[in-house]
Amino acid sequence: HTLKAKFESGKVCYFEQIEKIDQSINMGQGEPMNMKMENLYCLKQNAEPPKGDKTSISFTYDRFGMSVDSSMMPPMKYDSEGKNQEDEAEMLESIFKPMLGETIKVEVGAAGRASSASGMKAIVEKVEKDVAGNMFWMQMKDGLTDDSFKMQMIDRQTGLLPDKAVKVGDHWTSSIREENSPIGTMVIDYKCTLKSVEKEGGRKIATIDYDMKISVAEGSTPTSGPGGMKIKVESGGGKGAARFDVDAGVFVTVDSDNTMDMSMEAPNMKMTMKQKMNTKSRWLSEKERDEQRKANKEKAK
């Protein structure tokens, strides 16, 4: 079986990702601070006709959602397609509302890996104008880079695909890298197995099981994050499963569970953090997204 990503020009779809995150932060004294977060992103995806061996793909922010439940603050929840938000969610809305409708372009090469991205800097500057003192933005903005975006939207998925034809039961490995300013060069090493290839609704769907190890490249140098914070990844990894439409060359779903243990240091402060994350990604057709949008509108009444 040849598992190769294809980006068909003019074929619009929507990428939706939901992250459920549990964090336990230990400041060295007292009880750890526990926080649960859920992040939702939905982006409209549209590929332009290829030029040579490169394809330009536009990603436009179409929906945001975020909820936070912490032992240190009142719970808050924001959904751009939800009900009118409570006062507590205003600081989330002030971040995400300006981002809706904004577009980032990613260049993808013949091997299916992203070579460059552009547009995130302008989005960050747009939000930055009106969110002075917003603690969520201070924690979030350093991770909003062109490099992290192209890794999230392209490489984390296409990195699961083999570079040669495989049969059920075959194994392969791959590695992807992301520049993350407070951490350095983050490395994700995949070990993948083609679990099955079966017909589902007229489509030939390959299921890929994978393990991943998360580390920092030797010799990479982190720069300061919020408040001068520097982060060290002590250990990280997880496992997941992807479903891939073999003939269409597109992913259907990607699910993963991972953990990371980190130590963080800022002037006059040291802490450790344990994080568990469950991530579910799926690709929706225009029709499916329209139906979802209508359903959300009804719920919000």
Buried (B, 14 or more C-beta within 10 A) or exposed (E): BEBBBEBBEEBBBBBBBBBBBBBBBBEEEEEBBBBBBBBBBBBBBBBBEBEEEEBBBBBBBBBBBBBBBBEEEEEBBBBBBBEEBEEBBEBBBBBBBBBEEBBBBBBBBEEBBBEBBBBBEEBBEEBEEEBEEBEBBBBBBBBBBBBBBBBBBBBBBBBBBBEEEBEEEEEBEBEBBBBBBBBBBBBBBBBBBBBEBEEEEEBBBBBBBBBBBBBBBEEBEBEBBBEEBBBBBEEBBBEBBBBBBBEBBBBBBBBBBBBBEBBBEBEEEEBBBBBBBBBBBBBBEEEBBEEBBEEBEEEEE
